[in-house]
């Protein structure tokens, strides 16, 4: 997870906004009045932006490396916390197995490379789950509850209400094991609750002070609650479940079935709830993002490690079927790599085909496929445990490098920013039809975001003739919507689309 840190260009606006927020903190010395393009950034609490700014302070410059280091460290912390929880729930070897399974799960690894606070939430949630189990397993150890509330408060500090998920899992577990009446006594910790309140109010209070009505409208309603207002995205949820948890989705039905049968064991029940409760919370969500699936991964890793020890030695008809499914799926991906043109003119776009470049990918996939097939058909849990983990480790640790190289070629925002800066010559620059925050970062100054045609007309008609950055689709609309002629100063391909730098011609 850590070697590729800082190797990828800044591109996606959802990621770059945290980098721009950190740069504002570093340059202006502000803690809460963070602005991006002259608008207060309150969609997420400031913890991640503060971490980036803190790491950037020695050099005075925010970079992709300082932006990704907190995410990479958080991923490692989440893996270690999963090991500690597995050790406490079951024993040390099983905890180690769960940690290795989590680290080599496709969705977990891929999100350790994104510049988003979700991995911070994952780390604090995993620590909160561990602290909760310490408190429940040994009730006199009240320090466990203090750690539970502090870790959960930090998870909320990283992204908002999503960090409360461990509390919901804990409530359900206590109600099922000890009865609903035991909830207050089991969760009562004056010190822990006080620390949770202090930590949460330390950012929520300043956010409200910047405008309580706008915070309620723009953040609580639009950003946090509207995701549940609309038709649920069942199809996307199913697809994300399969993809994010690969390759363990192959065995997930058997794992969950066995865990449900063994739910009378408190440890198994807690691991099962840690997996199922976050997934159920996604069911009614309309605005579903793939990263929301991440909290499911640690619970599934614990259950897979438990299943490999207690259930995987008995081959079943379903296991044999899924073994063949895994073998054929990996074989199809190998064919996609070896013969990319069979699947279209572009094939696997991030692999520059050569035997040396593709060999590690092919080997990793082959090890995963054969291990799944042999382990499920022969009842060989060691083959599943070590073979799949080793194959995925090779596949992910190597594959991220050609992927990043291809990503940088396709998402060449440094080149776009240089093109814009060359033509701007200090003039104002606006955007229309997209955010493209990465241009702000590489250019070193903020662009003006235009959202309506009236704003566009007024802005481009200024006497100082500011520039406009837009993509091909928006450009085709703009040049027919406004009467005056626009001059194209420059254009370049970016991420499968054509980007244009234009300026309005002076009226005759």
N, C-alpha and C positions, 0 to 999 in steps of 0.2 A: 504493500500500500504506500509506503513512504518514498521509495526511490523515484517515482515519476512526479513528485511534488514540484509544481512550478513549471512543468514542461508544456502545458497546454495554454494556447492563447485565451484571453478573456473574450467571451462571445455572447452567451445568452444573457439577455437583460435581467432575468430573474436572479442570476448570479452576480452580475456586475454591479447591481444597485448596492449590494453590501460593501463592495470594494470602494465605490464612490462615497458611500456613507463613512467608511473608515478614513478616506482621504480628507473628507470634510472635518472629521474629528481631529485628525493630525494637523491639518493646516490652520484651522480656526480655533482649536483648543476648546471646542464645545463638547458637552457630554450628552445632552438630550435634544437640543434644538438643531438636530441634524437635518440638512436640506439637500435634496437632489433636484436640480433644475428649479431652484427657488421654491420648492414645495417641501413641507415638513415630511420627513420619512418616519412614519409611525406604524406602518403595516406590521412590523415585527419589532420586538424588544431589541435593545441595542447591544446585547452581550457579544454576539459574533463580530459586529463592527468594531467594538472596543478591543476585542482580542487581536484583530488584524492591525488596528492602530497601534496597540502596544508592541506587537512584534516589529512593526515598521518604524517605531520611534528612534531606535539607535541610528538608522541611516536617513531618517526623515523622508522616506519614500515608500509608498505602498506598491507592492509588486505581486504578480501571480503567486510567487513562492510564499510571501508572508500571508497571503490570503488563503492558501491551501493548507498551511501547516496546522492551524487549529482543527481543520476537518480530519486530516490524517491522524493526528494525535487522538482525537475523539474516537475514531474508528478503532484504534488500538485499545483505548480504554474500554470501549464497548465489548471487545473480544475478551479482555481480561476480566471484566465484571461478569460476563457470561460464564467464564471458567469458575470464578468464585461462587456464583450462584449454583452452578451444576455440582461443584464440590460439596456445597452445603446441603443441597437437596438430596444428592445421592452419594457420590464419593469422588475422589480426585481423578482417577482415570476417566470416569464418565464426564466430569467437568472439562477435562482437557479435550476429549473427543468433541464435545459440544462447541468449544471455542474454535477448534480447527474447522468444524463444519460451517460455523457462522462465517469465519474469515474467508472461506472459499465458496460461499454462496454468491451467485452472479450479481444479484441486485445489491447486496450489501457492499461487495467490492466496488461495483461501478459507482455507487453513491459516495464512496470514500474519495472519489476523484472530482466530485462536483463542489463548487464554491457556494454551498448552501448550509444553513444552520441545522438541517435535519439530522446530521450525524452527531452534532452536539446534543440534540434532544435524545438521540439514541443512547449516547454514553451516560447521560444523567438518569435516564429512565432505567437503564440496566443497573446502575448503582443503587437507584431507589428500590428496585425489585430485590436486589441482594440485601439491602438494609431492612426491608420489610420482612423478608424471610428470617433474618437473624432475630428480629424482634418477636416474630410469631413462634419460631422454633424454640426460643429460650426466653419466655416472657419477662423474667426478671431483668434481662439485659435491655433496659429502657433506652440506652443510648442508640439502639437500633432504630427506634422510632424517630429520634432526633435526626439521625442520618437520613432516614426515609423522607422526612419533610424538607430537609435542606436540599437533598438531591432533586426532589420534585420541584422545589421552588426554582432551582437553577435550570431545570428543564423548561419550566414556564418562562424563565428569563431569556431562554434561547429562542423560543418561537411562539409562546402564547399558550392557549388552553390545551393544545395537544400534549403538553407536558404533564397533564393531570391523569393520563392514562393509567399509571401504576396505582393510583388511588382507586380507580374504578375496578381494576383487577383485584385489588386487596379487599374491597367491599364485597365483591361477589364471592371470593374465596372464604372470607370469614362467615358470611351468611350461609354458605353451603356446608361448611365444616362444623361451625360452632352455633349457628343460628343467628338470625338478625339481631336479637337482643344483645349479643356479645359484641356488636360492632363498636359502640361507644367506649366500652372498657378496653377493648383490644387496641383501639386507635388513639386513645387519650394520651397526649403528651403535651403539657403546657409549654415546655421549652421548645419542642419541635413546632408547635402551631405558632408560637410567637415569632420564631425565626422565619417560618414560612411567610407570615404576614409582613415582617420587616423587609425581607428580601424582595417580595413582590411589590410592596408599596414604594420601594426605592426607585423603581422605574415607572410604575403605573401612576404614581402621584405627579411626577414631572410631565408625563404624557398628557394627563388630564389638565394640568395647568396651562399647557400650550393651546387648549381649546377643548373643553369637555364635550360640547355639542358636536363639533366636527369629529372628535375621536369616536363618539358614539355612532355617528352617521357613516364616516368614511372607513373606520377600522372595525368596530364591533359588528355593524350591520353588513357592510359591503364586503369586507375581507374575511371575517371570521364566520359569520352566520349564513351568508348567502350561498355557501357551498352546499348547504342542506336544503335549499329552497329550489326545488325543481325535480324533474324525473330522475330517479337514480340511474347511474351509469353501470348497469349490471354487466354489459358485455365488456366494457373496459376493465372493470374489476376482475372479471374472470381471466382476461388476458394478462393483466398485470400480476395476478396471483401465480399464474403458470410461469411467466418470464422471470419475475423478480426472485423467486425462490428456487430457480434452477441450480443444480440438477436434482434437487431433493423433492421437487414436485412429482417426480416419477414414483417415489415411494410414499408421498404424503397421504394418499387415501388409506394405505395399510397402516401407517404410523398413527394417524388420528383414530382409526377404528380400534386399534389395540389400546391406545391411551384411554379411549372412552370406556372400554371394558375394564380397565384398571383404575378408573377414576376414584375408587374407594381409598386408594393410597394418597394421603395429603400432598406429597411431593409431586406425584404425577398429575394430580388435579391442578396444582398451582401452575405447573408447566403448561398444561393444556389450556387453562384459562389465559395465561400470558400470550398464547398463540391465537386463541379463538376470539377473545373479547375485542382486541384491536381490529380484527378482521370484520367482526359484526358491526363495529362503529362505522365502517366504510360503506356498508350496504345502502343506507339512505342518502349517500352523498352524491350530489349532482355534478359538482365541479371537482372531479377526482383527478389527482395527480399521482403519477407512478410512485413518487417518493413517499406517499402516505402509507405505502405497504410495508415500509421498513420495520415498524415496531412488531410486526408478525414474526420476523426472522429469528430473533433470539429464542423465543418460545418453541418454534419449530426445530431449531438446532438442538435444544435440550431434549425434545421428544424423539428426534431421530437417533440421538446418541443412546437414549434409554431403550428404544426399539431394537437397535443393533445388538444390544446386550441380551435382551430378554425374549425377543420374538423372531429375529431374523434367521435363526438356525433352522426354522421349520419352513421349507419351501411350500408355497401355496399356488393354486392355479392363477390367482390374480398377480402374484409375484412373478411367475414365469411370463405372463403376458406383458407386464410392465418392463421386465428385463429385455424382452425383444423390442418393445417400443423404444427403450433407451438406446439399444444397439442400432436400430434403424435410423433414429433421429440423428445420432452422432455421425453415422455413415453418410447421411444426406448432407450434413454440414461439411464433411470432409470433401465430398464431391463438389460442393459449392466452392471450396477453396482451390481444389486441384483443377477443376474445369469451370472457372467463373463465367465464361461466356455462354455456358449452357443456360444460365439463368438471366440473360439479358446482356446488353452491350457493356454495362458498367461492372457487372459481377460484384465481387467483394471489393468495394472501392478502397478500403483501407489497407489492402495487401498488395504491394508491388510484387507480382508473381515472380518467384524464383524458388528453386528447391530449398535454398538455404533460408530464405525468409519465411516460407510456409511450413517447413519441417517441424518446428516446435509446436505450432498450432495443430498440425495433423497428429503429432505424437500425443499431445495432451488430450485431444478429442478421442483418439483411439483408446487410450488408457481409461478414460471415463466410460466410454461405451462398453468396452469389454468387461470392466469391473462391475458395471450395473448388470450386464447379462449373466456373467458367471456367478456373481454373488446372489442374485435373486433366483436363479435356476438351480443352484447347488446348495443354497442355504449356507453361504460363506460370509458371515458378517465382517470378518477381518478384511476380505477383499473389497467389500463395500466401503468400509471405514477408511482404509489406507489407500486403496486404489483410486477411488473417486476423489478424495481429498488431494492426493498427489497429482492426478491428472488436471484437476481444476486449478491447483496452484501454478502448474506450468503454463496452462492456457491463459490464465489471467495475468500473471506476473510478466509473461513475455508479450502477450497480445496487446497490453496497454500501450506499448511503445510504438508499434506501427500505427495503432489507432490514433494516438496523439499527433504523430507526424502528418497523417492524412487530415486530421481535424484542423491542424494549423494551415494546411494548404487550402482547405475549403473555406475556413472561417478566418480569412486573412484580414482581420480588422486593423492591425497596424498599417497595412498597405492602404486601406480605405481612409484611415485617419490622415495618413501622409498626403494622399490625393486631395482630400478636403482642405487640409492646412495650406497646401501649395497654392490653391486657387483662392482661398479666403483672404490671405495676406492681412490678417488681423480683423477682417470684417465679421459681423455677426453671422451665425449659422443656425438654420432651423431644420427641424425634421417634421415630416408629415407622413402618416400612414404606418408608423412604426416607432419604437422607442430607440433602439440601437444605442444603448448606454455605453457600449464598448468604444464607440467613437469619442464620447466624452473623456473616457479614461486615457486613451492613447493620444488624443489631441491635447489633453491637459486643461480643458476648459469646458464649461457647460453649453450644450446646445439648447435652443428654444423649441419646446414641443408645441406644435400646432395641431389642434384637434378638429377644427371646423373650416369650411371653405371661406367663411367670412374672415376668420383669423389669418388664413393663408393669403387671401387677397390683400388685406391691410398690411401684413408683414412684408410681403414681397414687393409691394408698391412703394416702400420707403425710399427716400432719396439716396440713402447710403447703399442701396442695392445689396441686401444680405443674400447669402447663399442658401440653397435648399438641398437637403439630402433625402432621397426617397428611392423606393425600389421600382422595378419595371411596371408592375401592375398599377401602382399609384400614379406613376408618371404618365401612363396612357390615359388615365382619367383627368389628371391636372391639365395636360396640354390641350384637351378639348373643352374643359370646363371654364377656364379663364380666357378672356378674349385676347390679351396681349401675348406676344410671342416670348417664349422662354428659350434661352440659349443653353445647350448642353456643354458644360465645361469639361466634364470627364465622366467616364463610366468604367465599371469593372465587374466581373462575376464574383459573387459571394454566396456560398451555401446554396447553390442551385438556382439563384436568381441574379438578375442584373441590377446593380446599384448605379444611380445617377446623381451627379452633382450639377445643379442647374442654377441659373440666375435669370431673373426677369429683365427683359430688355426695356430700356427707357421708352416711354410713349413718344410717338412722333410729335 
